[in-house]
Amino acid sequence: SALLGNLSHESWRVREEILVLTMQGLLAFEPRLNLDAIVCAVAPLLDDEKTKVKLTAIESLALLHAAMGADRFFSVLPTLDGQVLRLLEVRLTQPQLPTLN
């Protein structure tokens, strides 16, 4: 929760790193996290000006989609621009998910 507040940080590197840490948390501690709040915090980064941040947000949302199931995920996901929604939907058709090394 404290990390999610930094998703609006002015530095794109900080935003990207927070997303990476969020993914690591999802992979390690998913049952203990508020997944709905994470979806709402990450979704705005799909419109980020930096491509690396946008792609990392898509990967984070793919993990959340897998953890929550499609119905719950899409019920929580804020309304997205058509092009951004299509990018996310294309990613969600791919079964490969990030893992911890």
PAZAPA-4460 file (N, C-alpha, C; in steps of 0.05 Angstrom, whole numbers, plus 32768, in hexadecimal, padded with zeros to 4 digits):
% residues 101
    n_x    n_y    n_z   ca_x   ca_y   ca_z    c_x    c_y    c_z   seq   type   mol
   8011   7FE8   8000   8000   8000   8000   8012   8019   8000     1      S     A
   8026   8019   8010   8038   8031   8010   8047   8033   7FF6     2      A     A
   804E   801D   7FE9   805B   801E   7FCF   8049   8029   7FBA     3      L     A
   802F   8022   7FBA   801D   802A   7FA5   801A   8048   7FA3     4      L     A
   801F   8056   7FB9   801D   8073   7FB8   8033   8080   7FA7     5      G     A
   8049   8071   7FA2   805F   807B   7F92   805B   8075   7F74     6      N     A
   8044   8069   7F6C   8040   8064   7F50   803B   807D   7F40     7      L     A
   8037   8093   7F4E   8034   80AD   7F40   804D   80BE   7F42     8      S     A
   8063   80B2   7F4B   807C   80C1   7F4F   8085   80CD   7F34     9      H     A
   8092   80E4   7F35   809A   80F2   7F1D   80AF   80E3   7F0D    10      E     A
   80BF   80D2   7F1A   80D4   80C3   7F0C   80C8   80A9   7F01    11      S     A
   80CB   80A5   7EE7   80C0   808C   7EDA   80CF   8074   7EE5    12      W     A
   80E8   8077   7EEC   80F7   8060   7EF7   80EC   8057   7F12    13      R     A
   80E3   806A   7F22   80D6   8063   7F3C   80BC   8055   7F36    14      V     A
   80AC   805F   7F24   8092   8053   7F1D   8097   8036   7F13    15      R     A
   80AA   8032   7F02   80B0   8018   7EF7   80B9   8005   7F0E    16      E     A
   80CA   800E   7F1F   80D4   7FFD   7F35   80BE   7FF6   7F48    17      E     A
   80AC   8008   7F4E   8095   8002   7F5F   8084   7FEC   7F53    18      I     A
   8080   7FEE   7F38   8071   7FD9   7F2B   807F   7FBE   7F2D    19      L     A
   809A   7FBE   7F2A   80A9   7FA5   7F2C   80A6   7F99   7F48    20      V     A
   80A8   7FAB   7F5C   80A5   7FA2   7F78   8089   7F97   7F7D    21      L     A
   8075   7FA4   7F71   805A   7F9B   7F73   8056   7F7F   7F68    22      T     A
   8063   7F7A   7F50   8061   7F60   7F44   806F   7F4B   7F56    23      M     A
   8085   7F52   7F62   8093   7F3F   7F74   8081   7F39   7F8C    24      Q     A
   8074   7F4E   7F96   8062   7F4A   7FAD   804B   7F38   7FA5    25      G     A
   8040   7F3C   7F8D   802A   7F2B   7F84   8032   7F0E   7F82    26      L     A
   804A   7F0A   7F78   8053   7EEE   7F75   8059   7EE1   7F90    27      L     A
   8062   7EF0   7FA3   806A   7EE5   7FBD   8054   7EE5   7FD2    28      A     A
   8043   7EFA   7FD2   8030   7EFE   7FE8   8013   7F01   7FDF    29      F     A
   800C   7EF9   7FC7   7FF2   7EFF   7FBC   7FDA   7EFC   7FCE    30      E     A
   7FD8   7EE6   7FDE   7FC0   7EE3   7FEE   7FBD   7EF9   8004    31      P     A
   7FD2   7F07   800B   7FD0   7F1B   8020   7FCD   7F37   8015    32      R     A
   7FCC   7F3B   7FFB   7FCB   7F56   7FF0   7FAF   7F5E   7FE7    33      L     A
   7FA9   7F78   7FE7   7F90   7F82   7FDE   7F92   7F86   7FC0    34      N     A
   7F8A   7F71   7FB1   7F8E   7F71   7F94   7F7D   7F86   7F87    35      L     A
   7F65   7F8B   7F91   7F54   7FA0   7F85   7F62   7FBB   7F86    36      D     A
   7F6E   7FC2   7F9C   7F7B   7FDB   7F9F   7F93   7FDD   7F8C    37      A     A
   7FA1   7FC7   7F89   7FB9   7FC7   7F77   7FB0   7FCB   7F5A    38      I     A
   7F9B   7FBE   7F51   7F91   7FC3   7F36   7F8B   7FE0   7F32    39      V     A
   7F7D   7FEC   7F45   7F75   8009   7F42   7F8D   801B   7F42    40      C     A
   7FA2   8013   7F50   7FBB   8024   7F52   7FCC   8021   7F39    41      A     A
   7FCD   8009   7F2D   7FDE   8003   7F16   7FD1   800C   7EFC    42      V     A
   7FB7   800A   7EF9   7FAA   800F   7EE0   7FB0   802A   7ED4    43      A     A
   7FB2   8040   7EE3   7FB9   805A   7ED6   7FD4   805A   7EC8    44      P     A
   7FE6   8048   7ED0   8000   8048   7EC4   8000   803C   7EA8    45      L     A
   7FE9   8031   7E9F   7FE6   8028   7E84   7FE8   8040   7E70    46      L     A
   7FE4   8058   7E7B   7FE6   8071   7E6B   8000   8080   7E70    47      D     A
   8013   8073   7E7D   802C   8080   7E83   803B   8089   7E6A    48      D     A
   8049   809F   7E6C   8058   80A9   7E54   8070   8097   7E4D    49      E     A
   807A   8089   7E61   8091   8077   7E5C   8088   805B   7E55    50      K     A
   8092   8051   7E3F   808A   8036   7E36   8092   8020   7E4A    51      T     A
   80A9   8022   7E56   80B1   800E   7E6A   809D   800C   7E81    52      K     A
   8094   8023   7E8A   8080   8024   7EA0   8066   8017   7E97    53      V     A
   805D   801F   7E7F   8044   8014   7E74   8046   7FF6   7E71    54      K     A
   805C   7FEC   7E66   805F   7FCF   7E63   8060   7FC0   7E7D    55      L     A
   806D   7FCC   7E91   806F   7FBF   7EAB   8053   7FC0   7EB9    56      T     A
   8044   7FD4   7EB4   8028   7FD5   7EBF   8017   7FBF   7EB2    57      A     A
   801B   7FBB   7E98   800C   7FA6   7E8B   8013   7F8B   7E97    58      I     A
   802C   7F86   7E9C   8035   7F6D   7EA8   8029   7F6A   7EC4    59      E     A
   8029   7F7F   7ED3   801E   7F7F   7EEE   8000   7F78   7EED    60      S     A
   7FF2   7F84   7EDB   7FD5   7F7F   7ED8   7FD0   7F62   7ECE    61      L     A
   7FE2   7F57   7EBE   7FDF   7F3B   7EB6   7FE1   7F28   7ECE    62      A     A
   7FF4   7F2E   7EE0   7FF6   7F1F   7EF9   7FDD   7F21   7F0A    63      L     A
   7FD2   7F3A   7F0C   7FBA   7F3E   7F1C   7FA2   7F30   7F0F    64      L     A
   7FA0   7F30   7EF5   7F8B   7F23   7EE7   7F8C   7F04   7EED    65      H     A
   7FA4   7EF9   7EEC   7FA7   7EDC   7EF2   7FA0   7ED6   7F0F    66      A     A
   7FA7   7EE8   7F21   7FA1   7EE3   7F3E   7F84   7EE7   7F45    67      A     A
   7F77   7EF9   7F38   7F5B   7F01   7F3F   7F46   7EF2   7F2E    68      M     A
   7F4D   7EEA   7F16   7F39   7EE0   7F04   7F2D   7EF7   7EF4    69      G     A
   7F24   7EF0   7EDC   7F1B   7F05   7EC9   7F04   7F15   7ED4    70      A     A
   7EF0   7F09   7EDF   7ED8   7F17   7EE7   7EDE   7F2C   7EFD    71      D     A
   7EEC   7F23   7F11   7EF3   7F36   7F27   7F06   7F4C   7F1D    72      R     A
   7F1A   7F44   7F0D   7F2D   7F57   7F02   7F20   7F6D   7EF2    73      F     A
   7F0F   7F66   7EDF   7F02   7F7A   7ECE   7EED   7F8A   7EDD    74      F     A
   7EE2   7F7F   7EF3   7ECE   7F8E   7F03   7EDC   7FA5   7F12    75      S     A
   7EF6   7FA1   7F19   7F05   7FB5   7F28   7F14   7FC8   7F16    76      V     A
   7F1C   7FBF   7EFE   7F2C   7FCF   7EEC   7F1E   7FE9   7EE5    77      L     A
   7F2B   8000   7EE9   7F1E   8019   7EE1   7F1A   801A   7EC2    78      P     A
   7F09   802B   7EB9   7F04   802E   7E9D   7F1D   8037   7E8F    79      T     A
   7F24   8029   7E79   7F3C   802F   7E6A   7F36   8039   7E4E    80      L     A
   7F48   8048   7E43   7F46   8051   7E27   7F46   8038   7E15    81      D     A
   7F38   8039   7DFF   7F36   8021   7DED   7F50   8015   7DE5    82      G     A
   7F63   8025   7DDD   7F7D   801B   7DD4   7F8C   800E   7DEB    83      Q     A
   7F8B   801A   7E02   7F99   800F   7E1A   7F8C   7FF5   7E22    84      V     A
   7F71   7FF4   7E21   7F63   7FDB   7E28   7F6A   7FC5   7E15    85      L     A
   7F6C   7FCB   7DFB   7F74   7FB7   7DE7   7F90   7FAC   7DED    86      R     A
   7FA3   7FBE   7DF4   7FBE   7FB5   7DFB   7FBD   7FA1   7E13    87      L     A
   7FAE   7FA8   7E27   7FAB   7F97   7E3E   7F9E   7F7C   7E37    88      L     A
   7F89   7F7D   7E27   7F7B   7F65   7E1F   7F8D   7F52   7E0F    89      E     A
   7F9E   7F5E   7DFD   7FB1   7F4D   7DEE   7FC4   7F40   7E01    90      V     A
   7FCE   7F4E   7E14   7FE1   7F42   7E28   7FD4   7F2C   7E38    91      R     A
   7FBB   7F30   7E3F   7FAD   7F1C   7E4F   7FA7   7F02   7E40    92      L     A
   7FA9   7F02   7E25   7FA5   7EEA   7E16   7FBE   7ED8   7E17    93      T     A
   7FD5   7EE3   7E1F   7FEE   7ED4   7E20   7FF0   7EC8   7E3C    94      Q     A
   7FF4   7EAD   7E3D   7FF4   7E9F   7E57   800D   7EA3   7E68    95      P     A
   8023   7EAB   7E5C   803C   7EAE   7E6B   803A   7EC5   7E7F    96      Q     A
   8042   7EC0   7E98   8042   7ED5   7EAC   805E   7ED9   7EB8    97      L     A
   8064   7EF0   7EC2   807E   7EF4   7ED0   8080   7EE1   7EE7    98      P     A
   8099   7EDA   7EEE   809F   7EC8   7F05   80B6   7ED4   7F15    99      T     A
   80B9   7ECA   7F2D   80CF   7ED1   7F3E   80E7   7EC0   7F36   100      L     A
   80FE   7ECB   7F34   8116   7EBB   7F2E   8124   7EB2   7F47   101      N     A
***
